Protein backbone atom coordinates (compact mmCIF):
# COMPACT_ATOMS: atom_id res chain seq x y z
CA UNK A 1 0.00 0.00 0.00
CA UNK A 2 1.20 3.52 -0.85
CA UNK A 3 0.65 6.31 1.68
CA UNK A 4 0.20 10.01 0.89
CA UNK A 5 -0.17 12.95 3.28
CA UNK A 6 -2.56 15.60 1.99
CA UNK A 7 -2.92 19.17 3.21
CA UNK A 8 -6.25 19.92 4.93
CA UNK A 9 -8.84 22.43 3.71
CA UNK A 10 -8.29 26.08 4.60
CA UNK A 11 -4.54 25.55 4.67
CA UNK A 12 -4.25 29.36 4.85
CA UNK A 13 -4.80 29.20 8.60
CA UNK A 14 -1.36 27.58 8.85
CA UNK A 15 0.33 30.46 7.02
CA UNK A 16 3.02 31.77 6.96
CA UNK A 17 4.58 28.32 7.45
CA UNK A 18 2.38 26.47 4.95
CA UNK A 19 3.24 29.07 2.32
CA UNK A 20 6.64 27.42 1.89
CA UNK A 21 6.04 23.78 2.87
CA UNK A 22 3.34 21.12 3.22
CA UNK A 23 1.88 20.93 6.71
CA UNK A 24 3.56 17.55 7.17
CA UNK A 25 6.94 19.31 7.22
CA UNK A 26 6.05 21.07 10.48
CA UNK A 27 8.01 19.83 13.48
CA UNK A 28 6.38 18.26 16.51
CA UNK A 29 8.04 16.58 19.45
CA UNK A 30 9.85 13.62 17.93
CA UNK A 31 10.38 14.91 14.38
CA UNK A 32 8.31 16.26 11.52
CA UNK A 33 4.72 15.08 11.13
CA UNK A 34 5.85 13.17 8.04
CA UNK A 35 8.77 11.47 9.81
CA UNK A 36 6.49 10.35 12.63
CA UNK A 37 4.05 8.82 10.14
CA UNK A 38 6.94 7.04 8.42
CA UNK A 39 8.01 5.54 11.75
CA UNK A 40 4.50 4.23 12.35
CA UNK A 41 3.88 2.68 8.91
CA UNK A 42 7.57 1.78 8.37
CA UNK A 43 7.77 3.18 4.86
CA UNK A 44 8.18 6.46 2.99
CA UNK A 45 5.23 8.76 2.38
CA UNK A 46 4.79 11.59 -0.14
CA UNK A 47 2.68 14.75 -0.24
CA UNK A 48 -0.41 15.93 -2.04
CA UNK A 49 -0.04 19.66 -1.55
CA UNK A 50 -0.58 23.09 -3.12
CA UNK A 51 0.45 23.48 -6.75
CA UNK A 52 3.25 25.97 -6.02
CA UNK A 53 4.85 23.40 -3.67
CA UNK A 54 4.39 20.31 -5.82
CA UNK A 55 7.72 20.56 -7.67
CA UNK A 56 9.58 20.63 -4.34
CA UNK A 57 7.36 17.96 -2.78
CA UNK A 58 6.12 15.67 -5.59
CA UNK A 59 3.36 13.17 -4.94
CA UNK A 60 3.90 9.45 -5.60
CA UNK A 61 0.75 7.75 -6.97
CA UNK A 62 0.51 3.97 -7.22
CA UNK A 63 -2.30 1.56 -7.95
CA UNK A 64 -3.46 1.40 -4.32
CA UNK A 65 -3.19 4.54 -2.18
CA UNK A 66 -4.14 5.54 1.35
CA UNK A 67 -4.43 9.29 1.87
CA UNK A 68 -3.89 10.65 5.37
CA UNK A 69 -4.85 14.20 6.37
CA UNK A 70 -1.65 15.78 7.68
CA UNK A 71 -3.63 17.53 10.41
CA UNK A 72 -4.04 14.15 12.14
CA UNK A 73 -1.53 13.18 14.81
CA UNK A 74 0.59 10.23 13.70
CA UNK A 75 -0.80 7.05 15.26
CA UNK A 76 -2.02 3.60 14.19
CA UNK A 77 -5.47 4.48 15.54
CA UNK A 78 -5.72 7.61 13.37
CA UNK A 79 -4.40 5.70 10.35
CA UNK A 80 -7.22 3.16 10.68
CA UNK A 81 -9.84 5.78 11.54
CA UNK A 82 -9.05 8.55 9.06
CA UNK A 83 -7.03 7.05 6.22
CA UNK A 84 -8.88 7.40 2.91
CA UNK A 85 -8.52 4.87 0.09
CA UNK A 86 -8.45 6.82 -3.16
CA UNK A 87 -7.30 6.86 -6.76
CA UNK A 88 -8.15 10.57 -7.08
CA UNK A 89 -5.24 12.91 -7.68
CA UNK A 90 -7.09 16.21 -7.28
CA UNK A 91 -6.41 17.93 -3.95
CA UNK A 92 -9.76 19.74 -3.92
CA UNK A 93 -11.63 16.46 -4.38
CA UNK A 94 -9.66 14.78 -1.59
CA UNK A 95 -10.24 17.72 0.75
CA UNK A 96 -13.98 17.59 0.03
CA UNK A 97 -13.99 13.91 0.90
CA UNK A 98 -12.19 14.68 4.14
CA UNK A 99 -14.69 17.40 5.12
CA UNK A 100 -17.64 15.04 4.62
CA UNK A 101 -15.79 12.09 6.16
CA UNK A 102 -14.42 13.52 9.38
CA UNK A 103 -16.55 13.29 12.51
CA UNK A 104 -14.10 14.26 15.23
CA UNK A 105 -13.75 18.04 15.42
CA UNK A 106 -10.90 17.62 17.90
CA UNK A 107 -8.65 16.75 14.96
CA UNK A 108 -8.82 20.36 13.78
CA UNK A 109 -6.95 22.48 16.30
CA UNK A 110 -7.45 26.20 16.82
CA UNK A 111 -3.88 27.07 15.96
CA UNK A 112 -0.38 25.73 15.52
CA UNK A 113 0.52 26.09 19.20
CA UNK A 114 -2.18 23.58 20.18
CA UNK A 115 -1.19 21.30 17.32
CA UNK A 116 2.55 21.19 17.93
CA UNK A 117 2.61 21.29 21.72
CA UNK A 118 -0.12 18.73 22.42
CA UNK A 119 1.36 16.81 25.36
CA UNK A 120 0.12 13.49 23.99
CA UNK A 121 3.02 13.67 21.56
CA UNK A 122 5.46 12.78 24.34
CA UNK A 123 5.03 9.16 23.34
CA UNK A 124 6.87 9.89 20.07
CA UNK A 125 10.12 10.82 21.80
CA UNK A 126 12.99 8.58 20.78
CA UNK A 127 16.21 8.63 22.76
CA UNK A 128 19.09 9.04 20.34
CA UNK A 129 22.68 7.99 20.97
CA UNK A 130 24.62 11.14 21.72
CA UNK A 131 27.58 12.33 23.70
CA UNK A 132 27.66 15.31 26.08
CA UNK A 133 30.92 16.61 27.47
CA UNK A 134 30.08 16.78 31.17
CA UNK A 135 33.20 18.87 31.80
CA UNK A 136 31.32 21.74 30.16
CA UNK A 137 28.72 21.47 32.96
CA UNK A 138 25.39 21.83 31.18
CA UNK A 139 22.34 21.41 33.44
CA UNK A 140 19.83 18.91 32.05
CA UNK A 141 16.50 18.20 33.80
CA UNK A 142 14.22 15.53 32.34
CA UNK A 143 11.73 15.38 35.25
CA UNK A 144 8.90 16.78 33.08
CA UNK A 145 9.88 15.01 29.88
CA UNK A 146 12.88 13.63 27.99
CA UNK A 147 15.64 15.63 26.37
CA UNK A 148 16.43 14.24 22.92
CA UNK A 149 19.82 15.25 21.53
CA UNK A 150 20.67 14.17 18.00
CA UNK A 151 24.13 13.78 16.50
CA UNK A 152 26.56 16.65 16.01
CA UNK A 153 24.78 18.86 18.56
CA UNK A 154 27.00 21.19 20.58
CA UNK A 155 25.87 22.21 24.08
CA UNK A 156 28.16 24.87 25.48
CA UNK A 157 29.12 25.61 29.07
CA UNK A 158 26.41 26.52 31.55
CA UNK A 159 23.43 25.77 29.30
CA UNK A 160 20.26 24.85 31.23
CA UNK A 161 17.67 22.62 29.53
CA UNK A 162 14.41 21.42 31.07
CA UNK A 163 12.50 18.81 29.06
CA UNK A 164 10.62 17.88 27.06
CA UNK A 165 13.07 19.27 24.51
CA UNK A 166 14.16 17.88 21.15
CA UNK A 167 17.42 19.27 19.72
CA UNK A 168 17.97 18.21 16.12
CA UNK A 169 21.14 17.41 14.23
CA UNK A 170 23.89 19.99 13.98
CA UNK A 171 22.37 22.58 16.31
CA UNK A 172 24.36 24.68 18.78
CA UNK A 173 23.16 25.66 22.25
CA UNK A 174 25.16 28.71 23.31
CA UNK A 175 26.75 29.38 26.71
CA UNK A 176 24.28 30.06 29.50
CA UNK A 177 21.19 29.40 27.38
CA UNK A 178 17.97 28.68 29.29
CA UNK A 179 15.57 26.39 27.44
CA UNK A 180 12.19 25.33 28.83
CA UNK A 181 10.06 22.60 27.28
CA UNK A 182 8.14 21.69 25.40
CA UNK A 183 10.55 23.06 22.81
CA UNK A 184 11.71 21.74 19.43
CA UNK A 185 14.94 23.02 17.92
CA UNK A 186 15.21 22.04 14.28
CA UNK A 187 18.46 21.06 12.56
CA UNK A 188 21.45 23.42 12.31
CA UNK A 189 19.98 26.13 14.52
CA UNK A 190 21.87 28.31 17.02
CA UNK A 191 20.07 29.08 20.26
CA UNK A 192 21.03 31.39 23.13
CA UNK A 193 19.28 33.48 25.77
CA UNK A 194 15.93 32.33 27.20
CA UNK A 195 13.55 30.16 25.17
CA UNK A 196 10.26 28.72 26.44
CA UNK A 197 7.68 26.62 24.56
CA UNK A 198 9.05 27.34 21.09
CA UNK A 199 9.54 25.58 17.79
CA UNK A 200 12.45 26.40 15.47
CA UNK A 201 11.86 24.64 12.16
CA UNK A 202 15.56 24.61 11.29
CA UNK A 203 18.59 26.55 10.03
CA UNK A 204 17.63 29.57 12.16
CA UNK A 205 19.53 31.68 14.67
CA UNK A 206 18.55 33.11 18.02
CA UNK A 207 22.12 33.07 19.19
CA UNK A 208 22.11 35.92 21.72
CA UNK A 209 20.38 37.17 24.85
CA UNK A 210 16.69 37.99 24.84
CA UNK A 211 13.46 36.11 25.58
CA UNK A 212 11.40 34.11 23.10
CA UNK A 213 8.27 32.37 24.35
CA UNK A 214 5.30 30.47 22.86
CA UNK A 215 6.57 31.12 19.35
CA UNK A 216 7.21 29.33 16.08
CA UNK A 217 10.22 30.37 14.00
CA UNK A 218 10.55 29.21 10.40
CA UNK A 219 13.67 28.17 8.54
CA UNK A 220 16.56 30.52 7.65
CA UNK A 221 15.47 33.18 10.16
CA UNK A 222 17.81 35.40 12.18
CA UNK A 223 16.78 37.07 15.44
CA UNK A 224 19.00 39.98 16.40
CA UNK A 225 20.82 40.25 19.72
CA UNK A 226 18.66 41.43 22.61
CA UNK A 227 15.39 40.78 20.78
CA UNK A 228 12.45 39.71 22.95
CA UNK A 229 8.77 39.01 22.50
CA UNK A 230 5.80 39.31 24.83
CA UNK A 231 3.76 36.13 25.23
CA UNK A 232 1.24 37.36 27.85
CA UNK A 233 -0.93 40.49 27.83
CA UNK A 234 -0.79 42.83 30.83
CA UNK A 235 -4.50 42.25 31.49
CA UNK A 236 -4.11 38.45 31.14
CA UNK A 237 -6.80 38.42 28.44
CA UNK A 238 -6.80 36.00 25.51
CA UNK A 239 -4.69 37.08 22.53
CA UNK A 240 -5.84 38.16 19.09
CA UNK A 241 -3.78 37.04 16.12
CA UNK A 242 -3.91 37.59 12.37
CA UNK A 243 -6.22 35.14 10.56
CA UNK A 244 -5.04 34.54 6.99
CA UNK A 245 -8.38 32.96 6.02
CA UNK A 246 -10.54 35.93 7.06
CA UNK A 247 -7.89 38.64 6.64
CA UNK A 248 -8.43 40.11 10.07
CA UNK A 249 -7.36 39.70 13.70
CA UNK A 250 -9.26 37.03 15.61
CA UNK A 251 -9.26 35.82 19.19
CA UNK A 252 -6.94 32.82 19.42
CA UNK A 253 -8.41 31.65 22.71
CA UNK A 254 -4.84 31.48 24.04
CA UNK A 255 -3.50 33.47 26.98
CA UNK A 256 0.11 32.61 26.18
CA UNK A 257 1.06 33.29 22.58
CA UNK A 258 4.23 34.89 21.27
CA UNK A 259 4.92 35.26 17.56
CA UNK A 260 4.97 33.37 14.28
CA UNK A 261 7.90 34.18 11.96
CA UNK A 262 7.91 32.84 8.40
CA UNK A 263 10.92 31.49 6.54
CA UNK A 264 13.84 33.81 5.69
CA UNK A 265 12.60 36.63 7.94
CA UNK A 266 15.01 38.63 10.08
CA UNK A 267 14.94 41.33 12.72
CA UNK A 268 17.50 43.83 13.98
CA UNK A 269 19.10 43.96 17.43
CA UNK A 270 16.88 44.84 20.39
CA UNK A 271 13.63 44.40 18.48
CA UNK A 272 10.59 44.11 20.78
CA UNK A 273 7.59 42.16 19.49
CA UNK A 274 4.08 42.49 20.89
CA UNK A 275 2.01 39.53 22.03
CA UNK A 276 0.54 37.60 19.11
CA UNK A 277 2.69 38.99 16.29
CA UNK A 278 2.61 37.33 12.87
CA UNK A 279 5.51 37.90 10.47
CA UNK A 280 5.31 36.60 6.93
CA UNK A 281 7.95 35.07 4.67
CA UNK A 282 11.13 36.97 3.83
CA UNK A 283 10.65 40.09 5.95
CA UNK A 284 13.38 42.43 7.18
CA UNK A 285 12.35 44.26 10.38
CA UNK A 286 14.27 47.09 12.03
CA UNK A 287 13.84 50.44 13.78
CA UNK A 288 12.81 51.69 17.23
CA UNK A 289 9.46 50.89 18.80
CA UNK A 290 7.13 47.91 18.51
CA UNK A 291 6.58 46.57 14.97
CA UNK A 292 3.03 45.90 13.81
CA UNK A 293 1.25 42.80 15.07
CA UNK A 294 0.93 41.62 11.48
CA UNK A 295 3.69 42.09 8.89
CA UNK A 296 2.95 40.79 5.38
CA UNK A 297 5.42 38.61 3.51
CA UNK A 298 8.26 40.37 1.67
CA UNK A 299 8.04 43.52 3.80
CA UNK A 300 11.02 45.76 4.56
CA UNK A 301 10.94 48.29 7.41
CA UNK A 302 9.63 48.77 10.92
CA UNK A 303 7.44 50.95 13.14
CA UNK A 304 8.11 54.01 10.96
CA UNK A 305 6.72 52.26 7.88
CA UNK A 306 7.15 49.37 5.46
CA UNK A 307 7.86 48.94 1.79
CA UNK A 308 7.94 45.93 -0.48
CA UNK A 309 11.14 43.87 -0.27
CA UNK A 310 12.49 43.62 -3.80
CA UNK A 311 12.16 40.01 -4.93
CA UNK A 312 15.56 39.90 -6.66
CA UNK A 313 17.39 41.29 -3.63
CA UNK A 314 15.51 38.99 -1.26
CA UNK A 315 16.41 35.89 -3.27
CA UNK A 316 20.02 37.01 -3.54
CA UNK A 317 20.21 37.35 0.24
CA UNK A 318 18.45 34.00 0.75
CA UNK A 319 21.02 32.29 -1.48
CA UNK A 320 23.88 33.79 0.56
CA UNK A 321 22.27 32.73 3.85
CA UNK A 322 21.66 29.17 2.64
CA UNK A 323 25.17 28.80 1.22
CA UNK A 324 26.60 29.66 4.64
CA UNK A 325 25.09 26.33 5.79
CA UNK A 326 26.33 24.54 2.65
CA UNK A 327 22.87 24.49 1.07
CA UNK A 328 22.49 25.55 -2.56
CA UNK A 329 19.12 27.03 -3.48
CA UNK A 330 17.53 24.80 -6.09
CA UNK A 331 15.65 26.04 -9.14
CA UNK A 332 12.45 24.58 -7.67
CA UNK A 333 12.96 26.39 -4.36
CA UNK A 334 13.59 29.74 -6.07
CA UNK A 335 10.51 29.21 -8.21
CA UNK A 336 8.48 28.58 -5.06
CA UNK A 337 9.73 31.80 -3.40
CA UNK A 338 8.83 33.82 -6.49
CA UNK A 339 5.35 32.30 -6.48
CA UNK A 340 4.90 33.13 -2.78
CA UNK A 341 5.93 36.70 -3.57
CA UNK A 342 3.12 36.89 -6.16
CA UNK A 343 0.60 35.09 -3.94
CA UNK A 344 1.10 37.55 -1.08
CA UNK A 345 1.16 40.79 -3.11
CA UNK A 346 -2.36 41.81 -2.07
CA UNK A 347 -1.42 41.67 1.61
CA UNK A 348 1.26 44.33 1.06
CA UNK A 349 -1.15 46.91 -0.37
N, C-alpha and C positions, 0 to 999 in steps of 0.2 A: 504494500500500500504506500502511496506517495502522499506526503503531508505538506500543506500550504497554509501559511499564516496570512490572513487578509485583514486589512485595516477596517475598523468599524465605521459606521455612518457618522456624519458630523465630525470628521477627523479634525476639522478646524479648531475644535476646542482643545486639542493637544498642540496647537501652535504656541510658540515658534518652533518647537522641537520637531514636530511632524512635518514642517516645511522642508526639512533637509534629510529626513530618514523615515522609514516605516516605523510604526509604533513598536514593533517587535525589537527594534534596536535600542529602545530605552533600557536603562540599567535598573534592576531591582537587586535586592540582597541575594547574592549568589551568582550574578551574571546578568546578561541581557535576557529579556523575555524569550527571545529565540533560543539562546543557549540552554535555558532551563527546559524548554520544550524538547530540545534535542537530547538532553540527558534522560528525559522521561521515556521518549519513544525509541531512543537508541538509534537514531538515524538523522540525516540532514533534512532540514526543511527549507523551503523557499518562500518568497513573498508575492502576494497579489496586492499591489499598492498603487498609488497615484501615478498617472502617466509620466509626469516629469521626474519620477524616481525610478521608473521601470528599467532604464538602461543601467543604472547603478545596481539595482536589486532585481534581476530578472526572475520571472516565475518559471518553474519547471513543471509542465503538465505531462502526465502519463495517462495510461488507460483507466486506472482507478485512483481517485484522489479523495482525500479527506481534507476539508477546509476548516481551519480553526480560527475563530475571531481572536485577534491578538490582544483584545481587552480582557480576555479570560486569564486568570492565574494558571500557570502551568501545573497540571496535576492529572493523574489518570482518571479521576472522577470527572473533571471538566472535559477531558477528551471524549469520554463515553457519553457525557450528557449533552455537549454542545458541538461536537464535531459534525460537519455537514458533508455527506457524500455528494459529489457534484462533478459533472463534466463541463459545466459552464466556465467560460473564461472572462466574463464581463463582470467587473467589480461592482457596478451598480446593481446587477441582478443578484449577485451573492449577498450584498448588503441588504437588499430587500428581503431576501430569504431569511437572513439573520433577524431582522426586525420582527417579522411575523413568527419566527421560530422561538425566539427567546421568551422565557417566562419569568426569569429571576432578575428583577431590577437591580439587585445588589451587585450584579456583574458590571454595571455601568457606574463608575465612581464619579463623585462631584468634580474632582480635579486630580492632577498628577500627584500631589502630595499624598492623598489617600491611597492612590494606586500603588505608588512605589514603596511607601513606608508601612503598608499593612503588615502588622506584626506576625501574621500567619506565615509570612515568607521565611521566618527563621528556620523552618525545616529544610530550606534549600541550601543552607550554608554547608560548604564542603571545606574541611581543613586541608590546606595545601602544605606540602613539604617546603619549609623555608628556614632560613637561618637568620637569627638576630644576634648582633654583637652585644652581649650583655655589658661589656666594659663601657659602652656608650650610655648606659643607664637610662633607657626609655622606661616609662611607667605604663604597663599594660594591665587593664582591669576587664576581665571577661565575666564578671558576676551577672550582668544583665544580658549577656549575649556574646557569642564568639567573636574573635578578631581573626579575620582571614587575611593572610599576607601572601601574595603570589610571588613568583620568582623575580629577581632583580629589583626588588623594592629596597630603598634605602631609608632607614629611620635614624635620624640624627640624634645627638645628645639631648637629653632632657625632654623629649617628646612625651606627651601624656595622651593615651588613647583608651577610651572607655567604650566597650562594645555595646551592641553589635555594630561592627565596622568591617567593611570589605575594601581592602587596598589592592588594586589591580597591578598587573605587571609593569615594571619599569618606573613606578611612581616614586617620588621623593617627599618624605615628611621632614620639614625643616626643624632646626633646633628650637626647643621650647614650645612647639605646636601643641595646642589643646583641642582634641577631637572627641566630640560626644556622639554616640550612636542614637538612632540608626543613621549611619552615614555610608555612602558608597563613593569611593574615589576611583574613577576610571583610569585606564592605562596611561602611563607617561604624563601624569599630572604632578605639579609641585604645590605642596600645601604647607602654609605656615599660619601663625596667628591662631585665632579661635574659630572653630567650625562646629556647628551643632545641627544635626538633622538635615544634612545636605546631600545632594547627588551631583557629582562631577562626571559628565559623560566620558571625558577623556581628553588628553592632550591640552589641558588647560592649566593656567597658573593662578594660584592665590598664594604667592610665595612669601608674603610679608605680614606684618601685624595688621590687625583689624578684625572685626567680627562679621561672620556670615552665618545666618541661621535660617532654617526652614526654607531653603532655596534650592533651585536646580540650575546648574551651569552647564551649558552646551560644550561642544568640542571647540578647540582652538581659541578659547577665550583667555583674556589677560585682565586680572583685577589689580589695579595699581596699589602701591604701598599705602597703608593707613585707611583704605576703603572699608566702610562698614555699612550694614543695612539694618533697618528696624524690622523686627518680626512680630511686634506686639504694639497695638495702639495704646495711647496714654489712657483712654477711657475703657480699655479692655473689651471693646466692642468687636463684633465679627468684621472681617476685612473684605472690602470690595476689590475686585481685580478685573482687568480687561477681559471681555468675552469676545473672542474672534468670530464666533458664530453670529452674535447679535450686534456686534460693533458698538458696544457700550460697556461701562463698568457694571458688574453685578456682584451681589453679595456671595462670597465664597462659602459662607457658613463656618469658616475657620477663624479662630482667634490668634493662632500663630501661623504666620505666612510671610515669608521674606520676599524674594524676587525670583523671576524666571529670566534667564539670559540666554538668547539664542546663539547658535554657532558663530564663531569669528567675531564676536562683539568684544569691545575693550572699554575700559574706563581709566581715567587719569588718577594720580595719587590723591588720597584724601577725599575721594568721592563719597557722598552720603546719600544712600537710597532710602526712600520712604517705604513704609510697610506696603506690601502687595504691589511691587513694581514689576512691570513686564517690559522686557527689552527684546526687540526683534533680532533678526539675523544681520550680522555684519554692520553693527553700529559702532561709532566712535564717540564716547561721551567724555566731556571735560568742562571745566569752568566751576565757579564758586556757586554755592547754594544747592538746593535739592533739585535733581532732574525731575522731569515729569514722571507720573506713575505709569504712563504708557508711552513707549518710544518705538515708532514703526521701524521695520527693517530698512537697512541701508540709510540710516540717518547719521548726520555728522553735526555735533554741537553739544549744547548743554542748556542750563537754565536761561541763558540770554537768547536762545533761539536755535533752530535746527535748519539744516539744508540737506538736500539729497547727496548721499555719498556716491561719487562718481563710480560707475560700475567697473571701468577699466582700472582705476586706481585701487579699488577694493580688491579686485582679483589679483592684481600685482602684489599687494601686501599679503593676501592669503597665501599665495605661492611661496613668498619668502618665509612666512611663519611656518608653513608645513615642511619646507625644506630643512629648517633648523632641527626638525625631528626626523630627518631622513625619509620624508614622505613626499613623493612627487604628485602634484595635482594631475589627475587623469583628465582626458578630454571629456569623459562622461560627467565627472564631478564639476568641471567648469561650466559645462552646458546646464547642469542642474542649478548652479548659482545664478546664472544669467536668467533662467526661467523664474526663479524665486524673485529676482529683482523685478521682473515684469509683473509677476502675480501680485506683488505687494505695492505696486505703484500708487493705487488709489488710497492706500492708508497714509501716504506721505503728503497728500494734498492738504 
